[in-house]
Amino acid sequence: MQYSIEYHAENTYEFPIHEAYWQFLIEPLEGPGQRLLEMNFTNSADAPWEHSRNAFDFKVIRVRCRTPL
């Protein structure tokens, strides 16, 4: 079985933002019953992203945007 998950998030700010960090807790779980074949992550600011772990040791996707929003 193959499936696809699409996730959308929208942020709005009261004042202009010059730099931002976001963490998304949406890493697919891998285990004996399933494995990740392919993953794609994009954002409208075209900001770089990386796999990381948060303070609770959960896998996250971390985005760092250095352009004004």
DOVO-877545 format. One record per atom (N, C-alpha, C): x, y negated, z; atom name. Coordinates in Angstrom, 1 decimal, padded with zeros to 4 digits. Example, Ala and Ser with C-alpha at 12.3 -4.5 7.8 and 13.67 -1.06 7.14 Angstrom:
REM residues 2
+--------+--------+--------+----+
|     xx |     yy |     zz |  a |
+--------+--------+--------+----+
|  013.2 |  005.7 |  007.8 |  N |
|  012.3 |  004.5 |  007.8 | CA |
|  013.2 |  003.3 |  007.8 |  C |
|  012.8 |  002.2 |  007.1 |  N |
|  013.7 |  001.1 |  007.1 | CA |
|  012.9 |  000.0 |  007.9 |  C |
+--------+--------+--------+----+
***
This chain:
REM residues 69
+--------+--------+--------+----+
|     xx |     yy |     zz |  a |
+--------+--------+--------+----+
|  000.8 |  001.2 |  000.0 |  N |
|  000.0 |  000.0 |  000.0 | CA |
|  000.9 | -001.2 |  000.0 |  C |
|  000.6 | -002.2 | -000.8 |  N |
|  001.3 | -003.5 | -000.8 | CA |
|  000.2 | -004.6 | -000.6 |  C |
|  000.7 | -005.6 |  000.1 |  N |
| -000.2 | -006.7 |  000.4 | CA |
|  000.6 | -008.0 |  000.4 |  C |
| -000.1 | -009.1 |  000.3 |  N |
|  000.5 | -010.4 |  000.3 | CA |
| -000.2 | -011.3 |  001.3 |  C |
|  000.6 | -012.1 |  002.0 |  N |
|  000.0 | -013.0 |  003.0 | CA |
|  000.4 | -014.4 |  002.6 |  C |
| -000.5 | -015.3 |  002.6 |  N |
| -000.3 | -016.7 |  002.2 | CA |
| -000.7 | -017.6 |  003.4 |  C |
|  000.2 | -018.5 |  003.8 |  N |
| -000.1 | -019.3 |  005.0 | CA |
|  000.1 | -020.7 |  004.6 |  C |
| -000.8 | -021.6 |  005.1 |  N |
| -000.7 | -023.0 |  004.8 | CA |
| -000.8 | -023.8 |  006.1 |  C |
|  000.1 | -024.8 |  006.2 |  N |
|  000.0 | -025.7 |  007.4 | CA |
|  000.1 | -027.1 |  006.9 |  C |
| -000.6 | -028.0 |  007.5 |  N |
| -000.5 | -029.5 |  007.1 | CA |
| -000.3 | -030.3 |  008.4 |  C |
|  000.7 | -031.2 |  008.3 |  N |
|  001.0 | -032.1 |  009.4 | CA |
|  000.7 | -033.5 |  009.0 |  C |
|  000.2 | -034.3 |  009.9 |  N |
|  000.0 | -035.7 |  009.6 | CA |
|  000.6 | -036.5 |  010.8 |  C |
|  001.1 | -037.7 |  010.6 |  N |
|  001.8 | -038.4 |  011.6 | CA |
|  001.3 | -039.8 |  011.6 |  C |
|  001.2 | -040.4 |  012.8 |  N |
|  000.7 | -041.8 |  013.0 | CA |
|  001.7 | -042.8 |  012.5 |  C |
|  003.0 | -042.5 |  012.7 |  N |
|  004.1 | -043.4 |  012.2 | CA |
|  005.0 | -042.6 |  011.3 |  C |
|  005.8 | -043.3 |  010.5 |  N |
|  006.7 | -042.6 |  009.6 | CA |
|  007.7 | -041.7 |  010.3 |  C |
|  008.0 | -040.6 |  009.7 |  N |
|  009.0 | -039.7 |  010.3 | CA |
|  010.2 | -039.7 |  009.4 |  C |
|  011.4 | -039.7 |  010.1 |  N |
|  012.6 | -039.8 |  009.3 | CA |
|  013.4 | -038.5 |  009.4 |  C |
|  013.1 | -037.6 |  010.3 |  N |
|  013.7 | -036.3 |  010.4 | CA |
|  012.7 | -035.4 |  011.3 |  C |
|  012.6 | -034.2 |  010.9 |  N |
|  011.7 | -033.3 |  011.6 | CA |
|  012.2 | -031.9 |  011.6 |  C |
|  011.8 | -031.1 |  012.6 |  N |
|  012.1 | -029.7 |  012.7 | CA |
|  010.7 | -029.0 |  013.0 |  C |
|  010.6 | -027.9 |  012.3 |  N |
|  009.4 | -027.1 |  012.5 | CA |
|  009.8 | -025.6 |  012.7 |  C |
|  009.1 | -024.9 |  013.5 |  N |
|  009.3 | -023.4 |  013.6 | CA |
|  008.0 | -022.7 |  013.4 |  C |
|  008.1 | -021.7 |  012.5 |  N |
|  006.9 | -021.0 |  012.1 | CA |
|  007.1 | -019.5 |  012.6 |  C |
|  006.2 | -019.1 |  013.5 |  N |
|  006.2 | -017.7 |  014.0 | CA |
|  005.4 | -016.8 |  013.1 |  C |
|  005.9 | -016.6 |  011.9 |  N |
|  005.1 | -015.8 |  010.9 | CA |
|  006.0 | -014.8 |  010.3 |  C |
|  007.0 | -014.3 |  011.0 |  N |
|  007.9 | -013.3 |  010.4 | CA |
|  007.2 | -012.0 |  010.3 |  C |
|  007.2 | -011.3 |  009.2 |  N |
|  006.6 | -010.0 |  009.1 | CA |
|  007.3 | -009.0 |  010.1 |  C |
|  006.5 | -008.1 |  010.7 |  N |
|  007.0 | -007.1 |  011.5 | CA |
|  007.5 | -005.9 |  010.7 |  C |
|  008.7 | -005.4 |  011.0 |  N |
|  009.2 | -004.2 |  010.3 | CA |
|  009.3 | -003.1 |  011.3 |  C |
|  008.9 | -001.9 |  010.9 |  N |
|  008.9 | -000.8 |  011.8 | CA |
|  008.8 |  000.5 |  011.0 |  C |
|  008.6 |  001.6 |  011.7 |  N |
|  008.5 |  002.9 |  011.0 | CA |
|  007.3 |  003.0 |  010.0 |  C |
|  006.3 |  002.2 |  010.2 |  N |
|  005.1 |  002.2 |  009.4 | CA |
|  005.1 |  001.2 |  008.2 |  C |
|  006.0 |  000.3 |  008.2 |  N |
|  006.1 | -000.7 |  007.2 | CA |
|  007.4 | -001.3 |  007.1 |  C |
|  007.8 | -001.8 |  005.9 |  N |
|  009.0 | -002.5 |  005.7 | CA |
|  008.8 | -003.6 |  004.7 |  C |
|  009.6 | -004.7 |  004.9 |  N |
|  009.5 | -005.9 |  004.1 | CA |
|  010.2 | -005.7 |  002.8 |  C |
|  009.5 | -005.8 |  001.7 |  N |
|  010.2 | -005.7 |  000.3 | CA |
|  010.7 | -007.0 | -000.2 |  C |
|  009.9 | -008.1 |  000.1 |  N |
|  010.3 | -009.4 | -000.5 | CA |
|  009.6 | -010.4 |  000.4 |  C |
|  010.3 | -011.6 |  000.5 |  N |
|  009.7 | -012.7 |  001.3 | CA |
|  010.1 | -014.0 |  000.6 |  C |
|  009.1 | -014.9 |  000.5 |  N |
|  009.3 | -016.2 | -000.1 | CA |
|  008.7 | -017.2 |  000.8 |  C |
|  009.5 | -018.3 |  001.0 |  N |
|  009.0 | -019.4 |  001.9 | CA |
|  009.3 | -020.7 |  001.2 |  C |
|  008.3 | -021.6 |  001.0 |  N |
|  008.5 | -022.9 |  000.4 | CA |
|  007.8 | -023.9 |  001.2 |  C |
|  008.3 | -025.2 |  001.0 |  N |
|  007.6 | -026.3 |  001.7 | CA |
|  007.6 | -027.5 |  000.7 |  C |
|  006.6 | -028.4 |  000.9 |  N |
|  006.5 | -029.5 |  000.0 | CA |
|  007.6 | -030.5 |  000.0 |  C |
|  008.3 | -030.5 |  001.1 |  N |
|  009.5 | -031.5 |  001.2 | CA |
|  010.7 | -030.9 |  000.6 |  C |
|  010.7 | -029.6 |  000.2 |  N |
|  011.8 | -028.9 | -000.3 | CA |
|  013.0 | -028.9 |  000.7 |  C |
|  012.6 | -028.8 |  001.9 |  N |
|  013.6 | -028.8 |  003.0 | CA |
|  014.2 | -027.4 |  003.2 |  C |
|  015.5 | -027.4 |  003.6 |  N |
|  016.1 | -026.1 |  003.8 | CA |
|  015.5 | -025.4 |  005.0 |  C |
|  015.5 | -024.0 |  005.0 |  N |
|  014.9 | -023.3 |  006.1 | CA |
|  015.8 | -022.1 |  006.3 |  C |
|  015.7 | -021.5 |  007.5 |  N |
|  016.5 | -020.4 |  007.9 | CA |
|  015.7 | -019.4 |  008.8 |  C |
|  016.2 | -018.2 |  008.9 |  N |
|  015.6 | -017.3 |  009.9 | CA |
|  016.4 | -017.6 |  011.2 |  C |
|  015.6 | -017.6 |  012.3 |  N |
|  016.2 | -017.9 |  013.6 | CA |
|  015.4 | -017.2 |  014.7 |  C |
|  015.8 | -017.4 |  015.9 |  N |
|  015.0 | -016.9 |  017.1 | CA |
|  014.7 | -018.1 |  018.0 |  C |
|  013.5 | -018.1 |  018.6 |  N |
|  013.1 | -019.2 |  019.4 | CA |
|  013.6 | -019.0 |  020.9 |  C |
|  013.2 | -019.8 |  021.8 |  N |
|  013.6 | -019.7 |  023.2 | CA |
|  013.1 | -018.4 |  023.8 |  C |
|  012.0 | -017.8 |  023.3 |  N |
|  011.5 | -016.6 |  023.8 | CA |
|  012.0 | -015.3 |  023.0 |  C |
|  013.0 | -015.5 |  022.2 |  N |
|  013.6 | -014.5 |  021.4 | CA |
|  012.7 | -013.9 |  020.3 |  C |
|  011.7 | -014.6 |  019.9 |  N |
|  010.9 | -014.2 |  018.8 | CA |
|  011.5 | -014.7 |  017.5 |  C |
|  011.4 | -013.9 |  016.4 |  N |
|  011.9 | -014.3 |  015.1 | CA |
|  011.0 | -015.4 |  014.6 |  C |
|  011.6 | -016.5 |  014.1 |  N |
|  010.9 | -017.6 |  013.5 | CA |
|  011.6 | -018.0 |  012.2 |  C |
|  010.8 | -018.8 |  011.4 |  N |
|  011.4 | -019.5 |  010.3 | CA |
|  011.5 | -021.0 |  010.7 |  C |
|  012.7 | -021.5 |  010.7 |  N |
|  013.0 | -022.8 |  011.1 | CA |
|  013.3 | -023.7 |  009.9 |  C |
|  012.5 | -024.8 |  009.9 |  N |
|  012.7 | -025.8 |  008.8 | CA |
|  013.2 | -027.1 |  009.3 |  C |
|  014.2 | -027.7 |  008.7 |  N |
|  014.8 | -028.9 |  009.1 | CA |
|  014.6 | -029.9 |  007.9 |  C |
|  013.8 | -030.9 |  008.1 |  N |
|  013.5 | -031.9 |  007.0 | CA |
|  014.3 | -033.2 |  007.4 |  C |
|  015.1 | -033.6 |  006.5 |  N |
|  015.9 | -034.9 |  006.7 | CA |
|  015.5 | -036.0 |  005.9 |  C |
|  014.4 | -035.9 |  005.2 |  N |
|  013.9 | -037.0 |  004.3 | CA |
|  012.7 | -037.6 |  005.0 |  C |
|  012.5 | -038.9 |  004.8 |  N |
|  011.3 | -039.5 |  005.4 | CA |
|  010.0 | -038.9 |  004.9 |  C |
|  009.0 | -038.8 |  005.8 |  N |
|  007.7 | -038.3 |  005.4 | CA |
|  006.7 | -039.3 |  005.7 |  C |
+--------+--------+--------+----+
***
